[in-house]
Amino acid sequence: MKHKVLCLLTGAFLLLMQTPVVAQHTAELLPPFQIDLPDQSIPALEWDVLGMDGQRWFLSQLKGQVVLLNFWATWCVPCVEELPALNRLAEKLKSRNFVVLAVNVREPHSRVDRFLQKHDFAFLQFGLDLKGSTYKKYGVSQFPTSFIIDRQGRFVGRIRGARQWDISQSVQYFQKLVEGA
């Protein structure tokens, strides 16, 4: 029964996120980048991601925070190019209820660790989706893909492709989400 409910929720989420939809957002809350918006408020799907330190990350642990969930890979050039901007965004919002969880998909811990040792991403949280179950659950079909989750654990939107996350308009957008505007 639980499996059927999960399948139905996942199917509903994927259906809602297939095409960009103009949601009931005010103009000042729309982000300065292309975003696929759900046409109704739906809860984000729970995940179980292994942190680089061996601890497990669950969505439920981050309730009350705005989460930017980013799926990436070390071999993906646009993914690697956007990580510094994600880090700067996280740094600008570090004293707020905001977290960037960058989830590497299907690469060994050792490869990701070697990559991270060569870079300084002090303000990002990194996780591993070793079996690809979380990225499949979220319907990711290209890298990078990011999801914005509000403080109540609801989907705000999906962004496909790399972005310059730290531009002032983007920072302001996330500040408004954090403040609950």
C-alpha positions in Angstrom: 0.0 0.0 0.0 2.8 2.4 0.9 4.5 1.6 -2.4 1.3 2.4 -4.4 0.8 5.7 -2.5 4.5 6.7 -3.2 4.1 5.8 -6.9 0.9 7.9 -7.1 2.6 10.9 -5.4 5.7 10.6 -7.6 3.5 10.4 -10.7 1.5 13.4 -9.7 4.7 15.4 -9.0 6.2 14.5 -12.3 3.0 15.3 -14.2 2.8 18.7 -12.5 6.5 19.5 -13.2 6.5 18.5 -16.9 5.8 21.9 -18.3 6.4 25.4 -17.1 3.2 26.7 -15.6 2.4 30.2 -14.5 1.6 29.9 -10.8 -0.2 32.2 -8.5 3.0 34.1 -7.7 3.3 37.9 -7.5 5.7 39.4 -10.0 8.2 40.4 -7.2 8.5 36.7 -6.1 9.3 35.3 -9.5 12.9 34.4 -9.8 15.3 36.0 -12.3 15.8 32.7 -14.1 13.7 30.2 -16.1 11.8 28.0 -13.6 9.2 25.3 -13.9 6.5 26.2 -11.4 3.9 23.7 -10.1 0.4 25.0 -10.5 -0.5 24.0 -7.0 1.3 23.5 -3.7 2.6 20.0 -3.3 4.9 18.5 -0.7 8.5 17.7 -1.7 9.3 14.0 -1.9 11.4 12.7 1.0 15.0 11.7 0.2 17.7 9.7 1.8 21.1 10.9 0.6 24.5 9.9 2.0 26.5 12.9 3.2 30.3 13.1 2.4 30.9 12.6 6.1 28.9 9.4 6.2 25.8 10.9 7.8 22.5 10.6 6.1 20.5 13.6 4.9 16.7 13.6 4.9 14.3 16.3 3.8 12.6 16.2 7.1 15.8 17.3 8.8 15.7 20.6 6.9 12.1 21.6 7.6 12.0 25.3 8.4 14.7 26.1 5.9 14.6 27.0 2.2 16.4 24.2 0.4 18.1 24.5 -3.0 18.5 20.8 -4.0 21.0 20.5 -6.8 21.7 17.3 -8.8 25.2 17.3 -10.4 28.1 15.1 -11.5 31.9 15.7 -11.7 31.9 14.9 -15.4 29.2 17.5 -16.1 30.9 20.7 -17.3 27.9 23.0 -16.7 27.5 21.4 -13.2 31.1 22.1 -12.2 30.9 25.6 -13.7 27.9 26.5 -11.6 29.2 25.2 -8.2 31.2 28.4 -7.4 28.1 30.5 -7.9 26.0 28.1 -5.7 28.7 28.4 -3.1 28.6 32.2 -3.2 24.8 32.2 -2.9 25.0 30.0 0.1 27.7 32.3 1.6 25.5 35.4 1.1 22.6 33.6 2.9 24.6 31.7 5.5 23.1 33.4 8.5 19.6 32.6 7.3 17.4 29.5 7.1 18.8 28.5 3.7 20.8 25.4 2.6 22.2 24.3 -0.7 22.4 20.5 -0.9 24.5 19.5 -3.9 23.7 15.8 -4.6 26.2 14.0 -6.8 24.5 11.2 -8.8 26.0 7.7 -9.2 29.7 8.5 -8.7 31.9 6.7 -6.1 32.5 8.6 -2.9 36.3 8.5 -3.6 35.9 10.3 -6.9 33.6 13.0 -5.5 36.0 13.4 -2.5 39.0 13.9 -4.8 37.0 16.5 -6.7 36.0 18.4 -3.6 39.6 18.4 -2.2 40.6 20.4 -5.3 37.9 23.1 -4.7 36.8 25.3 -1.8 33.1 25.0 -1.5 32.9 25.8 2.2 29.2 26.9 2.2 27.7 24.0 0.3 26.5 20.7 1.7 27.3 17.7 -0.4 25.5 14.4 -0.7 25.8 11.2 -2.7 23.0 9.5 -4.5 25.0 6.4 -5.1 22.3 4.2 -6.6 20.4 7.0 -8.3 17.2 6.5 -6.4 16.7 10.1 -5.4 17.3 11.6 -8.8 15.0 9.1 -10.3 12.3 9.9 -7.7 12.6 13.5 -8.6 12.4 12.8 -12.4 15.8 14.4 -13.2 16.5 14.0 -16.9 19.5 16.3 -17.3 22.3 17.8 -15.3 22.4 20.1 -13.6 18.9 20.2 -12.3 17.8 22.0 -9.2 14.7 22.1 -7.0 13.6 24.8 -4.7 11.8 23.7 -1.6 10.2 26.2 0.8 10.4 26.3 4.6 7.2 24.2 4.8 8.7 21.4 2.7 6.7 22.2 -0.5 8.0 22.4 -4.0 8.5 26.0 -5.3 10.0 25.0 -8.6 12.5 23.2 -10.8 15.4 24.7 -12.7 17.0 22.7 -15.5 20.5 23.7 -16.6 23.2 25.8 -15.0 22.6 29.3 -13.6 24.5 32.2 -12.3 23.0 31.7 -8.8 24.8 34.6 -7.0 23.5 37.6 -9.1 21.7 40.2 -7.0 18.2 39.4 -8.3 18.7 35.7 -7.4 20.0 36.5 -3.9 17.0 38.8 -3.4 14.6 36.0 -4.6 16.0 33.5 -2.1 16.0 36.1 0.7 12.3 36.7 0.1 11.7 32.9 0.2 13.6 32.6 3.4 11.6 35.5 4.9 8.4 33.8 3.9 7.3 36.7 1.7 
